[in-house]
Amino acid sequence: MGPIESGICLLMGMCVCPIVLGYATINYQERKARTYTIEVLGKPRPYKNRQGRDKHIYSEKGNWHIQVLLQAKCNRPTIPLTGPVWVFMDFKMPRPKRLEKRAADMSGKIMWHTSVPDDDNLYKAARDQLKEAGWFRDDSQACMSVIRKRYCEVNEPAGVTIKMRELT
């Protein structure tokens, strides 16, 4: 058997796929890991930034952070996730009035949010709330992350959808 084998494996899907390590093939069936989903409404916000002497200092949490924390506490698993974690966050930013006319033309297409706040700042703020709510021991357990930052579709509320799964 060669070092490279062709096969189909869906990212994070329930599938059976051969994983090839060198010339040895290991058949791996993904354990039925549970995917957790949290939906938080409201305009996503990062921590407020204030200029310190040599670095940025994050100020106390705002209302959106409290909403994330409350939703995370209400929906957390009974046992915290202990292994590596896959995290998907879909940030839906409010659509500005200048883009409302384009909504009819863009139906079915994603309108990406390319201005501030940065996606990594939003991700860190939400991930810190998940840790504080007791989802995992340390936020460094997030080994695989997907972050989307886009404008809301027509009649879609602003907020964030968070999906997590423990990697096996």
Backbone hydrogen bonds in HBPLUS format (Angstrom, degrees):
<---DONOR---> <-ACCEPTOR-->    atom                        ^
c    i                          cat <-CA-CA->   ^        H-A-AA   ^      H-
h    n   atom  resd res      DA  || num        DHA   H-A  angle D-A-AA Bond
n    s   type  num  typ     dist DA aas  dist angle  dist       angle   num
A0013-GLY N   A0010-LEU O   3.21 MM   3  5.02 173.6  2.22 110.4 111.1     1
A0017-CYS N   A0028-TYR O   3.42 MM  11  5.99 163.0  2.45 164.9 162.7     2
A0028-TYR N   A0017-CYS O   3.43 MM  11  5.99 164.0  2.46 142.4 146.9     3
A0019-ILE N   A0026-ILE O   3.03 MM   7  5.44 177.7  2.03 159.3 158.9     4
A0026-ILE N   A0019-ILE O   3.02 MM   7  5.44 174.4  2.03 159.2 161.0     5
A0021-LEU N   A0024-ALA O   3.03 MM   3  5.53 165.0  2.05 177.9 174.9     6
A0024-ALA N   A0021-LEU O   3.10 MM   3  5.53 151.8  2.19 140.0 135.7     7
A0033-ALA N   A0031-ARG O   2.56 MM   2  5.56 120.6  1.90 121.6 103.6     8
A0036-TYR N   A0164-MET O   2.82 MM 128  5.17 163.8  1.84 156.2 159.4     9
A0164-MET N   A0036-TYR O   2.85 MM 128  5.17 151.0  1.94 144.3 153.0    10
A0038-ILE N   A0162-ILE O   2.77 MM 124  5.06 154.9  1.83 148.8 156.7    11
A0162-ILE N   A0038-ILE O   2.79 MM 124  5.06 170.6  1.80 157.3 160.7    12
A0040-VAL N   A0160-VAL O   2.94 MM 120  5.36 170.3  1.95 161.7 165.0    13
A0160-VAL N   A0040-VAL O   2.84 MM 120  5.36 152.2  1.92 150.2 159.6    14
A0042-GLY N   A0158-ALA O   2.98 MM 116  5.37 153.9  2.05 127.3 124.8    15
A0059-SER N   A0048-LYS O   3.23 MM  11  5.59 163.5  2.26 146.8 151.8    16
A0050-ARG N   A0057-ILE O   3.24 MM   7  5.50 148.2  2.35 147.2 156.3    17
A0057-ILE N   A0050-ARG O   3.06 MM   7  5.50 170.7  2.07 160.5 163.4    18
A0052-GLY N   A0055-LYS O   2.88 MM   3  5.21 136.2  2.07 143.3 157.2    19
A0066-ILE N   A0062-GLY O   3.30 MM   4  6.65 150.1  2.39 145.2 153.4    20
A0067-GLN N   A0063-ASN O   2.98 MM   4  6.32 151.2  2.06 149.6 157.7    21
A0068-VAL N   A0064-TRP O   2.99 MM   4  6.31 156.8  2.05 149.4 155.1    22
A0069-LEU N   A0065-HIS O   2.96 MM   4  6.17 159.8  2.00 144.4 150.3    23
A0070-LEU N   A0066-ILE O   2.86 MM   4  6.09 161.1  1.90 151.4 155.9    24
A0071-GLN N   A0067-GLN O   2.98 MM   4  6.14 167.7  1.99 151.4 154.7    25
A0072-ALA N   A0068-VAL O   2.89 MM   4  5.99 156.1  1.94 148.0 155.4    26
A0073-LYS N   A0069-LEU O   2.90 MM   4  6.10 155.4  1.96 148.3 154.8    27
A0074-CYS N   A0070-LEU O   2.97 MM   4  6.15 157.7  2.02 148.5 154.5    28
A0075-ASN N   A0071-GLN O   3.09 MM   4  6.17 142.0  2.24 141.9 150.8    29
A0081-LEU N   A0135-TRP O   2.76 MM  54  6.06 156.9  1.81 166.4 158.8    30
A0167-LEU N   A0084-PRO O   2.73 MM  83  5.41 155.9  1.79 142.4 150.1    31
A0085-VAL N   A0141-GLN O   2.78 MM  56  5.68 162.0  1.81 148.5 146.0    32
A0143-CYS N   A0085-VAL O   2.98 MM  58  5.76 136.6  2.17 139.7 152.8    33
A0144-MET N   A0085-VAL O   3.46 MM  59  6.66 164.4  2.48 147.2 145.2    34
A0086-TRP N   A0165-ARG O   2.75 MM  79  5.20 173.6  1.76 163.5 164.9    35
A0165-ARG N   A0086-TRP O   3.00 MM  79  5.20 147.7  2.11 143.5 150.6    36
A0087-VAL N   A0144-MET O   2.82 MM  57  6.27 160.5  1.85 161.6 168.3    37
A0146-VAL N   A0087-VAL O   2.87 MM  59  6.37 147.5  1.97 153.3 163.3    38
A0088-PHE N   A0163-LYS O   2.81 MM  75  5.02 159.9  1.85 154.4 157.1    39
A0163-LYS N   A0088-PHE O   2.82 MM  75  5.02 162.1  1.85 150.3 155.7    40
A0089-MET N   A0146-VAL O   2.89 MM  57  6.32 161.5  1.92 163.8 169.8    41
A0148-ARG N   A0089-MET O   2.82 MM  59  6.23 161.4  1.85 163.1 167.6    42
A0090-ASP N   A0161-THR O   2.90 MM  71  5.11 159.9  1.94 146.8 153.6    43
A0161-THR N   A0090-ASP O   3.08 MM  71  5.11 151.2  2.16 127.7 136.1    44
A0091-PHE N   A0148-ARG O   2.72 MM  57  5.86 164.0  1.74 159.2 154.2    45
A0150-ARG N   A0091-PHE O   2.94 MM  59  6.29 168.6  1.96 168.6 169.8    46
A0092-LYS N   A0159-GLY O   2.74 MM  67  5.20 174.8  1.74 161.1 162.1    47
A0159-GLY N   A0092-LYS O   2.99 MM  67  5.20 157.0  2.05 137.0 142.7    48
A0093-MET N   A0150-ARG O   2.72 MM  57  5.96 168.8  1.73 165.8 164.8    49
A0152-CYS N   A0093-MET O   2.87 MM  59  5.75 143.3  2.00 170.4 161.2    50
A0099-LEU N   A0096-PRO O   3.02 MM   3  5.66 156.7  2.08 117.0 123.9    51
A0100-GLU N   A0097-LYS O   3.13 MM   3  5.22 164.6  2.16 107.8 112.6    52
A0102-ARG N   A0099-LEU O   3.18 MM   3  5.26 125.0  2.50  97.1 110.8    53
A0103-ALA N   A0100-GLU O   3.19 MM   3  5.23 151.3  2.28  99.2 107.8    54
A0106-MET N   A0102-ARG O   2.94 MM   4  6.07 141.9  2.09 151.9 163.4    55
A0109-LYS N   A0106-MET O   2.90 MM   3  5.36 164.2  1.92 140.7 141.9    56
A0151-TYR N   A0111-MET O   2.82 MM  40  5.61 171.3  1.83 177.0 179.4    57
A0113-HIS N   A0149-LYS O   3.15 MM  36  5.64 173.5  2.15 124.5 125.4    58
A0122-LEU N   A0118-ASP O   3.23 MM   4  6.58 157.5  2.28 150.7 156.6    59
A0123-TYR N   A0119-ASP O   2.91 MM   4  6.07 162.5  1.94 150.5 155.8    60
A0124-LYS N   A0120-ASP O   2.99 MM   4  6.07 160.2  2.03 140.2 145.2    61
A0125-ALA N   A0121-ASN O   3.13 MM   4  6.26 161.1  2.17 143.2 148.1    62
A0126-ALA N   A0122-LEU O   3.06 MM   4  6.32 164.2  2.09 153.6 157.3    63
A0127-ARG N   A0123-TYR O   2.81 MM   4  5.93 162.8  1.84 154.2 160.0    64
A0128-ASP N   A0124-LYS O   2.92 MM   4  6.00 156.4  1.98 148.5 153.7    65
A0129-GLN N   A0125-ALA O   3.36 MM   4  6.58 147.4  2.48 136.6 144.3    66
A0130-LEU N   A0126-ALA O   3.09 MM   4  6.46 147.7  2.20 146.0 155.1    67
A0131-LYS N   A0127-ARG O   3.06 MM   4  6.38 153.6  2.13 148.3 154.8    68
A0132-GLU N   A0128-ASP O   2.96 MM   4  6.20 160.0  2.00 145.4 151.1    69
A0133-ALA N   A0129-GLN O   2.91 MM   4  6.06 140.8  2.07 141.1 151.4    70
A0135-TRP N   A0130-LEU O   3.06 MM   5  5.59 167.9  2.08 160.3 157.3    71
A0134-GLY N   A0131-LYS O   3.04 MM   3  5.23 153.0  2.11 104.1 112.7    72
A0141-GLN N   A0138-ASP O   3.08 MM   3  5.89 166.5  2.10 123.7 126.2    73
A0142-ALA N   A0139-ASP O   3.37 MM   3  5.97 170.0  2.38 112.0 114.9    74
A0156-GLU N   A0153-GLU O   3.10 MM   3  5.29 145.5  2.22 136.5 129.2    75
